[in-house]
Amino acid sequence: MRTDAAAALQESAGCVNAVPALPIPMGFRLLALRCFHNDPDPPSFAWLNQRIFRAPDRMGRHGLFFGAAFRPEIMDWLIARVGRPSSRESGKPQRNPDWPNVVWRSAERAWPDDTRTTEWSIEVVFASEGLASAFRERWRERLSGGLDD
């Protein structure tokens, strides 16, 4: 359950608490990453503490990889309903058309304290509204910014 204090804290650029997902047709949009513009220094990044996607992997000396991979328990839930994300038919990988599409979206944001960020959201669109509704129902607490464990 979200409190007024938690909601107020989310209006701070440095807050990394989960933000509730926004519903979109056949899916949702979830704020996951914030890029801080520190001119003239390189930007810095903050991963928001949501519980739908895995945190970014560190890729050795090449920095971070910001791939959008579902957490294992969510992968298991999706695989049980629509099958694996891809298969090898005729020796070639084939994307499962029932698997949700996952796309990054960005938006610039200016904060009251003159901090400038780019807000990166992950947009998930399911193959049907029925599957989107089932996902929203099962993972409701996490999509609202809370924990269900």
MODELLER restraints for C-alpha pairs under 7 A, 6 or more apart:
rsr = mdl.restraints
at = mdl.atoms
rsr.add(forms.Gaussian(group=physical.xy_distance, feature=features.Distance(at['CA:1:A'], at['CA:146:A']), mean=6.79, stdev=0.5))
rsr.add(forms.Gaussian(group=physical.xy_distance, feature=features.Distance(at['CA:9:A'], at['CA:15:A']), mean=6.46, stdev=0.5))
rsr.add(forms.Gaussian(group=physical.xy_distance, feature=features.Distance(at['CA:10:A'], at['CA:17:A']), mean=6.77, stdev=0.5))
rsr.add(forms.Gaussian(group=physical.xy_distance, feature=features.Distance(at['CA:13:A'], at['CA:111:A']), mean=6.79, stdev=0.5))
rsr.add(forms.Gaussian(group=physical.xy_distance, feature=features.Distance(at['CA:16:A'], at['CA:46:A']), mean=6.81, stdev=0.5))
rsr.add(forms.Gaussian(group=physical.xy_distance, feature=features.Distance(at['CA:16:A'], at['CA:47:A']), mean=6.68, stdev=0.5))
rsr.add(forms.Gaussian(group=physical.xy_distance, feature=features.Distance(at['CA:16:A'], at['CA:48:A']), mean=4.48, stdev=0.5))
rsr.add(forms.Gaussian(group=physical.xy_distance, feature=features.Distance(at['CA:16:A'], at['CA:49:A']), mean=5.93, stdev=0.5))
rsr.add(forms.Gaussian(group=physical.xy_distance, feature=features.Distance(at['CA:17:A'], at['CA:48:A']), mean=5.81, stdev=0.5))
rsr.add(forms.Gaussian(group=physical.xy_distance, feature=features.Distance(at['CA:17:A'], at['CA:49:A']), mean=5.25, stdev=0.5))
rsr.add(forms.Gaussian(group=physical.xy_distance, feature=features.Distance(at['CA:18:A'], at['CA:48:A']), mean=5.63, stdev=0.5))
rsr.add(forms.Gaussian(group=physical.xy_distance, feature=features.Distance(at['CA:18:A'], at['CA:49:A']), mean=4.82, stdev=0.5))
rsr.add(forms.Gaussian(group=physical.xy_distance, feature=features.Distance(at['CA:18:A'], at['CA:50:A']), mean=4.67, stdev=0.5))
rsr.add(forms.Gaussian(group=physical.xy_distance, feature=features.Distance(at['CA:18:A'], at['CA:145:A']), mean=4.79, stdev=0.5))
rsr.add(forms.Gaussian(group=physical.xy_distance, feature=features.Distance(at['CA:19:A'], at['CA:31:A']), mean=6.47, stdev=0.5))
rsr.add(forms.Gaussian(group=physical.xy_distance, feature=features.Distance(at['CA:19:A'], at['CA:145:A']), mean=5.22, stdev=0.5))
rsr.add(forms.Gaussian(group=physical.xy_distance, feature=features.Distance(at['CA:20:A'], at['CA:143:A']), mean=5.69, stdev=0.5))
rsr.add(forms.Gaussian(group=physical.xy_distance, feature=features.Distance(at['CA:20:A'], at['CA:144:A']), mean=4.24, stdev=0.5))
rsr.add(forms.Gaussian(group=physical.xy_distance, feature=features.Distance(at['CA:20:A'], at['CA:145:A']), mean=4.61, stdev=0.5))
rsr.add(forms.Gaussian(group=physical.xy_distance, feature=features.Distance(at['CA:21:A'], at['CA:28:A']), mean=6.20, stdev=0.5))
rsr.add(forms.Gaussian(group=physical.xy_distance, feature=features.Distance(at['CA:21:A'], at['CA:29:A']), mean=5.51, stdev=0.5))
rsr.add(forms.Gaussian(group=physical.xy_distance, feature=features.Distance(at['CA:21:A'], at['CA:30:A']), mean=4.50, stdev=0.5))
rsr.add(forms.Gaussian(group=physical.xy_distance, feature=features.Distance(at['CA:21:A'], at['CA:31:A']), mean=7.00, stdev=0.5))
rsr.add(forms.Gaussian(group=physical.xy_distance, feature=features.Distance(at['CA:21:A'], at['CA:143:A']), mean=5.21, stdev=0.5))
rsr.add(forms.Gaussian(group=physical.xy_distance, feature=features.Distance(at['CA:21:A'], at['CA:144:A']), mean=6.10, stdev=0.5))
rsr.add(forms.Gaussian(group=physical.xy_distance, feature=features.Distance(at['CA:22:A'], at['CA:28:A']), mean=5.46, stdev=0.5))
rsr.add(forms.Gaussian(group=physical.xy_distance, feature=features.Distance(at['CA:22:A'], at['CA:29:A']), mean=5.06, stdev=0.5))
rsr.add(forms.Gaussian(group=physical.xy_distance, feature=features.Distance(at['CA:22:A'], at['CA:30:A']), mean=6.42, stdev=0.5))
rsr.add(forms.Gaussian(group=physical.xy_distance, feature=features.Distance(at['CA:23:A'], at['CA:29:A']), mean=6.37, stdev=0.5))
rsr.add(forms.Gaussian(group=physical.xy_distance, feature=features.Distance(at['CA:26:A'], at['CA:125:A']), mean=5.49, stdev=0.5))
rsr.add(forms.Gaussian(group=physical.xy_distance, feature=features.Distance(at['CA:26:A'], at['CA:126:A']), mean=5.53, stdev=0.5))
rsr.add(forms.Gaussian(group=physical.xy_distance, feature=features.Distance(at['CA:26:A'], at['CA:128:A']), mean=6.25, stdev=0.5))
rsr.add(forms.Gaussian(group=physical.xy_distance, feature=features.Distance(at['CA:26:A'], at['CA:129:A']), mean=4.76, stdev=0.5))
rsr.add(forms.Gaussian(group=physical.xy_distance, feature=features.Distance(at['CA:26:A'], at['CA:132:A']), mean=5.33, stdev=0.5))
rsr.add(forms.Gaussian(group=physical.xy_distance, feature=features.Distance(at['CA:27:A'], at['CA:124:A']), mean=5.36, stdev=0.5))
rsr.add(forms.Gaussian(group=physical.xy_distance, feature=features.Distance(at['CA:27:A'], at['CA:125:A']), mean=4.44, stdev=0.5))
rsr.add(forms.Gaussian(group=physical.xy_distance, feature=features.Distance(at['CA:27:A'], at['CA:126:A']), mean=5.80, stdev=0.5))
rsr.add(forms.Gaussian(group=physical.xy_distance, feature=features.Distance(at['CA:27:A'], at['CA:132:A']), mean=5.38, stdev=0.5))
rsr.add(forms.Gaussian(group=physical.xy_distance, feature=features.Distance(at['CA:28:A'], at['CA:123:A']), mean=5.91, stdev=0.5))
rsr.add(forms.Gaussian(group=physical.xy_distance, feature=features.Distance(at['CA:28:A'], at['CA:124:A']), mean=5.48, stdev=0.5))
rsr.add(forms.Gaussian(group=physical.xy_distance, feature=features.Distance(at['CA:28:A'], at['CA:125:A']), mean=6.82, stdev=0.5))
rsr.add(forms.Gaussian(group=physical.xy_distance, feature=features.Distance(at['CA:29:A'], at['CA:121:A']), mean=6.23, stdev=0.5))
rsr.add(forms.Gaussian(group=physical.xy_distance, feature=features.Distance(at['CA:29:A'], at['CA:122:A']), mean=5.61, stdev=0.5))
rsr.add(forms.Gaussian(group=physical.xy_distance, feature=features.Distance(at['CA:29:A'], at['CA:123:A']), mean=4.27, stdev=0.5))
rsr.add(forms.Gaussian(group=physical.xy_distance, feature=features.Distance(at['CA:29:A'], at['CA:124:A']), mean=6.29, stdev=0.5))
rsr.add(forms.Gaussian(group=physical.xy_distance, feature=features.Distance(at['CA:30:A'], at['CA:121:A']), mean=5.18, stdev=0.5))
rsr.add(forms.Gaussian(group=physical.xy_distance, feature=features.Distance(at['CA:30:A'], at['CA:122:A']), mean=5.24, stdev=0.5))
rsr.add(forms.Gaussian(group=physical.xy_distance, feature=features.Distance(at['CA:30:A'], at['CA:123:A']), mean=6.40, stdev=0.5))
rsr.add(forms.Gaussian(group=physical.xy_distance, feature=features.Distance(at['CA:31:A'], at['CA:120:A']), mean=6.02, stdev=0.5))
rsr.add(forms.Gaussian(group=physical.xy_distance, feature=features.Distance(at['CA:31:A'], at['CA:121:A']), mean=4.07, stdev=0.5))
rsr.add(forms.Gaussian(group=physical.xy_distance, feature=features.Distance(at['CA:31:A'], at['CA:122:A']), mean=6.38, stdev=0.5))
rsr.add(forms.Gaussian(group=physical.xy_distance, feature=features.Distance(at['CA:32:A'], at['CA:47:A']), mean=5.90, stdev=0.5))
rsr.add(forms.Gaussian(group=physical.xy_distance, feature=features.Distance(at['CA:32:A'], at['CA:48:A']), mean=5.05, stdev=0.5))
rsr.add(forms.Gaussian(group=physical.xy_distance, feature=features.Distance(at['CA:32:A'], at['CA:50:A']), mean=6.87, stdev=0.5))
rsr.add(forms.Gaussian(group=physical.xy_distance, feature=features.Distance(at['CA:32:A'], at['CA:120:A']), mean=6.07, stdev=0.5))
rsr.add(forms.Gaussian(group=physical.xy_distance, feature=features.Distance(at['CA:32:A'], at['CA:121:A']), mean=5.38, stdev=0.5))
rsr.add(forms.Gaussian(group=physical.xy_distance, feature=features.Distance(at['CA:32:A'], at['CA:122:A']), mean=6.61, stdev=0.5))
rsr.add(forms.Gaussian(group=physical.xy_distance, feature=features.Distance(at['CA:33:A'], at['CA:45:A']), mean=6.96, stdev=0.5))
rsr.add(forms.Gaussian(group=physical.xy_distance, feature=features.Distance(at['CA:33:A'], at['CA:46:A']), mean=5.76, stdev=0.5))
rsr.add(forms.Gaussian(group=physical.xy_distance, feature=features.Distance(at['CA:33:A'], at['CA:47:A']), mean=4.62, stdev=0.5))
rsr.add(forms.Gaussian(group=physical.xy_distance, feature=features.Distance(at['CA:33:A'], at['CA:48:A']), mean=5.76, stdev=0.5))
rsr.add(forms.Gaussian(group=physical.xy_distance, feature=features.Distance(at['CA:33:A'], at['CA:119:A']), mean=6.20, stdev=0.5))
rsr.add(forms.Gaussian(group=physical.xy_distance, feature=features.Distance(at['CA:33:A'], at['CA:120:A']), mean=4.94, stdev=0.5))
rsr.add(forms.Gaussian(group=physical.xy_distance, feature=features.Distance(at['CA:33:A'], at['CA:121:A']), mean=6.71, stdev=0.5))
rsr.add(forms.Gaussian(group=physical.xy_distance, feature=features.Distance(at['CA:34:A'], at['CA:45:A']), mean=5.64, stdev=0.5))
rsr.add(forms.Gaussian(group=physical.xy_distance, feature=features.Distance(at['CA:34:A'], at['CA:46:A']), mean=5.14, stdev=0.5))
rsr.add(forms.Gaussian(group=physical.xy_distance, feature=features.Distance(at['CA:34:A'], at['CA:47:A']), mean=6.50, stdev=0.5))
rsr.add(forms.Gaussian(group=physical.xy_distance, feature=features.Distance(at['CA:34:A'], at['CA:117:A']), mean=6.39, stdev=0.5))
rsr.add(forms.Gaussian(group=physical.xy_distance, feature=features.Distance(at['CA:34:A'], at['CA:118:A']), mean=5.83, stdev=0.5))
rsr.add(forms.Gaussian(group=physical.xy_distance, feature=features.Distance(at['CA:34:A'], at['CA:119:A']), mean=4.80, stdev=0.5))
rsr.add(forms.Gaussian(group=physical.xy_distance, feature=features.Distance(at['CA:34:A'], at['CA:120:A']), mean=5.96, stdev=0.5))
rsr.add(forms.Gaussian(group=physical.xy_distance, feature=features.Distance(at['CA:35:A'], at['CA:43:A']), mean=6.42, stdev=0.5))
rsr.add(forms.Gaussian(group=physical.xy_distance, feature=features.Distance(at['CA:35:A'], at['CA:44:A']), mean=5.74, stdev=0.5))
rsr.add(forms.Gaussian(group=physical.xy_distance, feature=features.Distance(at['CA:35:A'], at['CA:45:A']), mean=4.51, stdev=0.5))
rsr.add(forms.Gaussian(group=physical.xy_distance, feature=features.Distance(at['CA:35:A'], at['CA:46:A']), mean=6.52, stdev=0.5))
rsr.add(forms.Gaussian(group=physical.xy_distance, feature=features.Distance(at['CA:35:A'], at['CA:117:A']), mean=5.26, stdev=0.5))
rsr.add(forms.Gaussian(group=physical.xy_distance, feature=features.Distance(at['CA:35:A'], at['CA:118:A']), mean=5.02, stdev=0.5))
rsr.add(forms.Gaussian(group=physical.xy_distance, feature=features.Distance(at['CA:35:A'], at['CA:119:A']), mean=6.52, stdev=0.5))
rsr.add(forms.Gaussian(group=physical.xy_distance, feature=features.Distance(at['CA:36:A'], at['CA:43:A']), mean=5.37, stdev=0.5))
rsr.add(forms.Gaussian(group=physical.xy_distance, feature=features.Distance(at['CA:36:A'], at['CA:44:A']), mean=5.14, stdev=0.5))
rsr.add(forms.Gaussian(group=physical.xy_distance, feature=features.Distance(at['CA:36:A'], at['CA:45:A']), mean=6.04, stdev=0.5))
rsr.add(forms.Gaussian(group=physical.xy_distance, feature=features.Distance(at['CA:36:A'], at['CA:116:A']), mean=6.17, stdev=0.5))
rsr.add(forms.Gaussian(group=physical.xy_distance, feature=features.Distance(at['CA:36:A'], at['CA:117:A']), mean=4.57, stdev=0.5))
rsr.add(forms.Gaussian(group=physical.xy_distance, feature=features.Distance(at['CA:36:A'], at['CA:118:A']), mean=6.74, stdev=0.5))
rsr.add(forms.Gaussian(group=physical.xy_distance, feature=features.Distance(at['CA:37:A'], at['CA:43:A']), mean=4.78, stdev=0.5))
rsr.add(forms.Gaussian(group=physical.xy_distance, feature=features.Distance(at['CA:37:A'], at['CA:44:A']), mean=6.92, stdev=0.5))
rsr.add(forms.Gaussian(group=physical.xy_distance, feature=features.Distance(at['CA:37:A'], at['CA:116:A']), mean=5.67, stdev=0.5))
rsr.add(forms.Gaussian(group=physical.xy_distance, feature=features.Distance(at['CA:37:A'], at['CA:117:A']), mean=5.79, stdev=0.5))
rsr.add(forms.Gaussian(group=physical.xy_distance, feature=features.Distance(at['CA:50:A'], at['CA:145:A']), mean=6.36, stdev=0.5))
rsr.add(forms.Gaussian(group=physical.xy_distance, feature=features.Distance(at['CA:51:A'], at['CA:142:A']), mean=5.86, stdev=0.5))
rsr.add(forms.Gaussian(group=physical.xy_distance, feature=features.Distance(at['CA:52:A'], at['CA:70:A']), mean=5.95, stdev=0.5))
rsr.add(forms.Gaussian(group=physical.xy_distance, feature=features.Distance(at['CA:52:A'], at['CA:71:A']), mean=5.92, stdev=0.5))
rsr.add(forms.Gaussian(group=physical.xy_distance, feature=features.Distance(at['CA:52:A'], at['CA:142:A']), mean=6.80, stdev=0.5))
rsr.add(forms.Gaussian(group=physical.xy_distance, feature=features.Distance(at['CA:53:A'], at['CA:68:A']), mean=6.29, stdev=0.5))
rsr.add(forms.Gaussian(group=physical.xy_distance, feature=features.Distance(at['CA:53:A'], at['CA:69:A']), mean=5.47, stdev=0.5))
rsr.add(forms.Gaussian(group=physical.xy_distance, feature=features.Distance(at['CA:53:A'], at['CA:70:A']), mean=4.26, stdev=0.5))
rsr.add(forms.Gaussian(group=physical.xy_distance, feature=features.Distance(at['CA:53:A'], at['CA:71:A']), mean=5.03, stdev=0.5))
rsr.add(forms.Gaussian(group=physical.xy_distance, feature=features.Distance(at['CA:54:A'], at['CA:69:A']), mean=5.69, stdev=0.5))
rsr.add(forms.Gaussian(group=physical.xy_distance, feature=features.Distance(at['CA:54:A'], at['CA:70:A']), mean=5.83, stdev=0.5))
rsr.add(forms.Gaussian(group=physical.xy_distance, feature=features.Distance(at['CA:54:A'], at['CA:71:A']), mean=5.03, stdev=0.5))
rsr.add(forms.Gaussian(group=physical.xy_distance, feature=features.Distance(at['CA:56:A'], at['CA:64:A']), mean=6.59, stdev=0.5))
rsr.add(forms.Gaussian(group=physical.xy_distance, feature=features.Distance(at['CA:56:A'], at['CA:65:A']), mean=5.90, stdev=0.5))
rsr.add(forms.Gaussian(group=physical.xy_distance, feature=features.Distance(at['CA:56:A'], at['CA:66:A']), mean=5.12, stdev=0.5))
rsr.add(forms.Gaussian(group=physical.xy_distance, feature=features.Distance(at['CA:56:A'], at['CA:67:A']), mean=6.58, stdev=0.5))
rsr.add(forms.Gaussian(group=physical.xy_distance, feature=features.Distance(at['CA:57:A'], at['CA:64:A']), mean=6.01, stdev=0.5))
rsr.add(forms.Gaussian(group=physical.xy_distance, feature=features.Distance(at['CA:57:A'], at['CA:65:A']), mean=5.67, stdev=0.5))
rsr.add(forms.Gaussian(group=physical.xy_distance, feature=features.Distance(at['CA:58:A'], at['CA:64:A']), mean=4.60, stdev=0.5))
rsr.add(forms.Gaussian(group=physical.xy_distance, feature=features.Distance(at['CA:58:A'], at['CA:65:A']), mean=6.34, stdev=0.5))
rsr.add(forms.Gaussian(group=physical.xy_distance, feature=features.Distance(at['CA:59:A'], at['CA:65:A']), mean=6.24, stdev=0.5))
rsr.add(forms.Gaussian(group=physical.xy_distance, feature=features.Distance(at['CA:82:A'], at['CA:98:A']), mean=5.97, stdev=0.5))
rsr.add(forms.Gaussian(group=physical.xy_distance, feature=features.Distance(at['CA:82:A'], at['CA:99:A']), mean=6.50, stdev=0.5))
rsr.add(forms.Gaussian(group=physical.xy_distance, feature=features.Distance(at['CA:84:A'], at['CA:96:A']), mean=6.98, stdev=0.5))
rsr.add(forms.Gaussian(group=physical.xy_distance, feature=features.Distance(at['CA:85:A'], at['CA:95:A']), mean=6.17, stdev=0.5))
rsr.add(forms.Gaussian(group=physical.xy_distance, feature=features.Distance(at['CA:85:A'], at['CA:96:A']), mean=5.25, stdev=0.5))
rsr.add(forms.Gaussian(group=physical.xy_distance, feature=features.Distance(at['CA:85:A'], at['CA:99:A']), mean=5.66, stdev=0.5))
rsr.add(forms.Gaussian(group=physical.xy_distance, feature=features.Distance(at['CA:86:A'], at['CA:93:A']), mean=6.52, stdev=0.5))
rsr.add(forms.Gaussian(group=physical.xy_distance, feature=features.Distance(at['CA:86:A'], at['CA:94:A']), mean=5.34, stdev=0.5))
rsr.add(forms.Gaussian(group=physical.xy_distance, feature=features.Distance(at['CA:86:A'], at['CA:95:A']), mean=4.33, stdev=0.5))
rsr.add(forms.Gaussian(group=physical.xy_distance, feature=features.Distance(at['CA:86:A'], at['CA:96:A']), mean=4.90, stdev=0.5))
rsr.add(forms.Gaussian(group=physical.xy_distance, feature=features.Distance(at['CA:87:A'], at['CA:93:A']), mean=5.59, stdev=0.5))
rsr.add(forms.Gaussian(group=physical.xy_distance, feature=features.Distance(at['CA:87:A'], at['CA:94:A']), mean=5.23, stdev=0.5))
rsr.add(forms.Gaussian(group=physical.xy_distance, feature=features.Distance(at['CA:87:A'], at['CA:95:A']), mean=6.64, stdev=0.5))
rsr.add(forms.Gaussian(group=physical.xy_distance, feature=features.Distance(at['CA:88:A'], at['CA:94:A']), mean=5.89, stdev=0.5))
rsr.add(forms.Gaussian(group=physical.xy_distance, feature=features.Distance(at['CA:98:A'], at['CA:127:A']), mean=5.26, stdev=0.5))
rsr.add(forms.Gaussian(group=physical.xy_distance, feature=features.Distance(at['CA:99:A'], at['CA:126:A']), mean=6.87, stdev=0.5))
rsr.add(forms.Gaussian(group=physical.xy_distance, feature=features.Distance(at['CA:99:A'], at['CA:127:A']), mean=6.86, stdev=0.5))
rsr.add(forms.Gaussian(group=physical.xy_distance, feature=features.Distance(at['CA:100:A'], at['CA:124:A']), mean=6.29, stdev=0.5))
rsr.add(forms.Gaussian(group=physical.xy_distance, feature=features.Distance(at['CA:100:A'], at['CA:125:A']), mean=5.41, stdev=0.5))
rsr.add(forms.Gaussian(group=physical.xy_distance, feature=features.Distance(at['CA:100:A'], at['CA:126:A']), mean=4.31, stdev=0.5))
rsr.add(forms.Gaussian(group=physical.xy_distance, feature=features.Distance(at['CA:100:A'], at['CA:127:A']), mean=6.16, stdev=0.5))
rsr.add(forms.Gaussian(group=physical.xy_distance, feature=features.Distance(at['CA:101:A'], at['CA:124:A']), mean=5.68, stdev=0.5))
rsr.add(forms.Gaussian(group=physical.xy_distance, feature=features.Distance(at['CA:101:A'], at['CA:125:A']), mean=5.22, stdev=0.5))
rsr.add(forms.Gaussian(group=physical.xy_distance, feature=features.Distance(at['CA:101:A'], at['CA:126:A']), mean=6.46, stdev=0.5))
rsr.add(forms.Gaussian(group=physical.xy_distance, feature=features.Distance(at['CA:102:A'], at['CA:122:A']), mean=6.68, stdev=0.5))
rsr.add(forms.Gaussian(group=physical.xy_distance, feature=features.Distance(at['CA:102:A'], at['CA:123:A']), mean=5.66, stdev=0.5))
rsr.add(forms.Gaussian(group=physical.xy_distance, feature=features.Distance(at['CA:102:A'], at['CA:124:A']), mean=4.70, stdev=0.5))
rsr.add(forms.Gaussian(group=physical.xy_distance, feature=features.Distance(at['CA:102:A'], at['CA:125:A']), mean=6.69, stdev=0.5))
rsr.add(forms.Gaussian(group=physical.xy_distance, feature=features.Distance(at['CA:103:A'], at['CA:122:A']), mean=5.74, stdev=0.5))
rsr.add(forms.Gaussian(group=physical.xy_distance, feature=features.Distance(at['CA:103:A'], at['CA:123:A']), mean=5.15, stdev=0.5))
rsr.add(forms.Gaussian(group=physical.xy_distance, feature=features.Distance(at['CA:103:A'], at['CA:124:A']), mean=6.64, stdev=0.5))
rsr.add(forms.Gaussian(group=physical.xy_distance, feature=features.Distance(at['CA:104:A'], at['CA:120:A']), mean=6.65, stdev=0.5))
rsr.add(forms.Gaussian(group=physical.xy_distance, feature=features.Distance(at['CA:104:A'], at['CA:121:A']), mean=5.76, stdev=0.5))
rsr.add(forms.Gaussian(group=physical.xy_distance, feature=features.Distance(at['CA:104:A'], at['CA:122:A']), mean=4.68, stdev=0.5))
rsr.add(forms.Gaussian(group=physical.xy_distance, feature=features.Distance(at['CA:104:A'], at['CA:123:A']), mean=6.11, stdev=0.5))
rsr.add(forms.Gaussian(group=physical.xy_distance, feature=features.Distance(at['CA:105:A'], at['CA:120:A']), mean=5.71, stdev=0.5))
rsr.add(forms.Gaussian(group=physical.xy_distance, feature=features.Distance(at['CA:105:A'], at['CA:121:A']), mean=5.18, stdev=0.5))
rsr.add(forms.Gaussian(group=physical.xy_distance, feature=features.Distance(at['CA:105:A'], at['CA:122:A']), mean=6.24, stdev=0.5))
rsr.add(forms.Gaussian(group=physical.xy_distance, feature=features.Distance(at['CA:105:A'], at['CA:123:A']), mean=6.90, stdev=0.5))
rsr.add(forms.Gaussian(group=physical.xy_distance, feature=features.Distance(at['CA:106:A'], at['CA:118:A']), mean=6.44, stdev=0.5))
rsr.add(forms.Gaussian(group=physical.xy_distance, feature=features.Distance(at['CA:106:A'], at['CA:119:A']), mean=5.55, stdev=0.5))
rsr.add(forms.Gaussian(group=physical.xy_distance, feature=features.Distance(at['CA:106:A'], at['CA:120:A']), mean=4.55, stdev=0.5))
rsr.add(forms.Gaussian(group=physical.xy_distance, feature=features.Distance(at['CA:106:A'], at['CA:121:A']), mean=6.24, stdev=0.5))
rsr.add(forms.Gaussian(group=physical.xy_distance, feature=features.Distance(at['CA:107:A'], at['CA:118:A']), mean=5.58, stdev=0.5))
rsr.add(forms.Gaussian(group=physical.xy_distance, feature=features.Distance(at['CA:107:A'], at['CA:119:A']), mean=5.24, stdev=0.5))
rsr.add(forms.Gaussian(group=physical.xy_distance, feature=features.Distance(at['CA:107:A'], at['CA:120:A']), mean=6.72, stdev=0.5))
rsr.add(forms.Gaussian(group=physical.xy_distance, feature=features.Distance(at['CA:108:A'], at['CA:117:A']), mean=5.96, stdev=0.5))
rsr.add(forms.Gaussian(group=physical.xy_distance, feature=features.Distance(at['CA:108:A'], at['CA:118:A']), mean=4.42, stdev=0.5))
rsr.add(forms.Gaussian(group=physical.xy_distance, feature=features.Distance(at['CA:108:A'], at['CA:119:A']), mean=6.16, stdev=0.5))
rsr.add(forms.Gaussian(group=physical.xy_distance, feature=features.Distance(at['CA:109:A'], at['CA:116:A']), mean=5.92, stdev=0.5))
rsr.add(forms.Gaussian(group=physical.xy_distance, feature=features.Distance(at['CA:109:A'], at['CA:117:A']), mean=5.24, stdev=0.5))
rsr.add(forms.Gaussian(group=physical.xy_distance, feature=features.Distance(at['CA:109:A'], at['CA:118:A']), mean=5.90, stdev=0.5))
rsr.add(forms.Gaussian(group=physical.xy_distance, feature=features.Distance(at['CA:109:A'], at['CA:119:A']), mean=6.81, stdev=0.5))
rsr.add(forms.Gaussian(group=physical.xy_distance, feature=features.Distance(at['CA:110:A'], at['CA:116:A']), mean=4.75, stdev=0.5))
rsr.add(forms.Gaussian(group=physical.xy_distance, feature=features.Distance(at['CA:110:A'], at['CA:117:A']), mean=6.51, stdev=0.5))
rsr.add(forms.Gaussian(group=physical.xy_distance, feature=features.Distance(at['CA:126:A'], at['CA:132:A']), mean=5.60, stdev=0.5))
rsr.add(forms.Gaussian(group=physical.xy_distance, feature=features.Distance(at['CA:141:A'], at['CA:147:A']), mean=6.05, stdev=0.5))
rsr.add(forms.Gaussian(group=physical.xy_distance, feature=features.Distance(at['CA:141:A'], at['CA:148:A']), mean=5.75, stdev=0.5))
rsr.add(forms.Gaussian(group=physical.xy_distance, feature=features.Distance(at['CA:142:A'], at['CA:148:A']), mean=6.38, stdev=0.5))
